[in-house]
Amino acid sequence: MPVDVTRTLQQALQSLESERDRLDRQIRTIRAALGGGDGRSAGGGGRRRRRPMSAAARKAVSQRMKAYWASRRAKKKAAK
């Protein structure tokens, strides 16, 4: 009894494609439930952007970092 390889492969391909579609729907549903948006992107979305920093916040960070580095230099100098 001859086996129709083409037909068998087409049936296997159709079965695998329907399984893939079912899995894609489940993945989208789970991602949406986790808050990942519509679930289309594989990486969970693009890069998150930083919130803009106010001028006062930048100045405060600058002062803290200047004090931090000054103390590091002082400790390094004292260690020598």
Backbone torsions as a table, in degrees:
resi	resn	phi	psi	omega
1	MET	NA	117.5	-177.5
2	PRO	-73.6	145.9	179.4
3	VAL	-103.5	128.6	178.0
4	ASP	-85.8	95.6	-174.9
5	VAL	-64.3	-41.3	-178.7
6	THR	-60.6	-46.1	-179.8
7	ARG	-64.5	-41.4	179.9
8	THR	-63.6	-42.9	178.7
9	LEU	-66.5	-38.5	178.1
10	GLN	-64.3	-40.5	178.2
11	GLN	-66.0	-41.2	178.9
12	ALA	-64.3	-42.7	178.8
13	LEU	-63.3	-43.2	178.8
14	GLN	-63.0	-40.7	178.9
15	SER	-64.4	-44.3	179.9
16	LEU	-66.5	-38.8	178.8
17	GLU	-66.1	-38.9	178.2
18	SER	-68.3	-36.4	176.3
19	GLU	-64.7	-42.0	178.2
20	ARG	-61.5	-43.5	178.9
21	ASP	-62.0	-40.9	178.6
22	ARG	-63.7	-43.2	179.1
23	LEU	-66.1	-39.7	177.5
24	ASP	-60.5	-41.6	178.0
25	ARG	-63.2	-42.6	179.4
26	GLN	-65.2	-40.7	178.8
27	ILE	-62.9	-44.4	178.0
28	ARG	-60.9	-40.9	179.9
29	THR	-63.2	-44.3	-179.3
30	ILE	-66.6	-43.8	178.9
31	ARG	-62.5	-39.9	178.7
32	ALA	-64.9	-38.1	178.7
33	ALA	-67.3	-30.2	178.6
34	LEU	-84.5	-2.2	178.7
35	GLY	88.5	21.0	-179.2
36	GLY	-89.0	22.1	178.9
37	GLY	80.0	-142.6	-177.2
38	ASP	-80.4	-7.7	175.7
39	GLY	82.9	9.3	-178.0
40	ARG	-77.2	-35.9	-175.7
41	SER	-81.3	138.9	-177.3
42	ALA	-74.6	-31.5	-176.7
43	GLY	-89.0	3.9	179.7
44	GLY	81.3	21.1	177.5
45	GLY	111.8	173.9	179.4
46	GLY	-79.2	-172.0	179.3
47	ARG	-70.8	140.8	177.0
48	ARG	-77.2	141.3	179.5
49	ARG	-93.0	149.9	176.5
50	ARG	-78.7	148.4	174.2
51	ARG	-73.3	144.4	-179.7
52	PRO	-65.4	144.9	-177.8
53	MET	-99.7	135.3	179.2
54	SER	-72.1	164.1	179.6
55	ALA	-62.0	-39.7	179.5
56	ALA	-64.7	-39.8	179.5
57	ALA	-66.8	-41.2	177.2
58	ARG	-61.1	-41.5	-179.5
59	LYS	-65.2	-40.7	179.5
60	ALA	-64.3	-43.1	178.9
61	VAL	-63.7	-42.2	179.6
62	SER	-59.4	-45.5	179.9
63	GLN	-64.0	-42.7	178.9
64	ARG	-62.3	-43.3	-178.0
65	MET	-69.8	-36.1	176.5
66	LYS	-63.0	-42.4	177.8
67	ALA	-65.2	-40.4	179.7
68	TYR	-60.6	-49.9	-177.7
69	TRP	-69.4	-33.3	176.2
70	ALA	-63.6	-41.8	179.2
71	SER	-68.0	-36.4	177.4
72	ARG	-63.8	-44.2	178.7
73	ARG	-63.0	-39.8	180.0
74	ALA	-65.0	-41.5	179.4
75	LYS	-65.8	-40.1	179.6
76	LYS	-65.8	-40.1	179.7
77	LYS	-67.3	-39.3	-179.3
78	ALA	-69.3	-30.3	-178.8
79	ALA	-71.9	-24.8	-179.1
80	LYS	-77.4	NA	NA
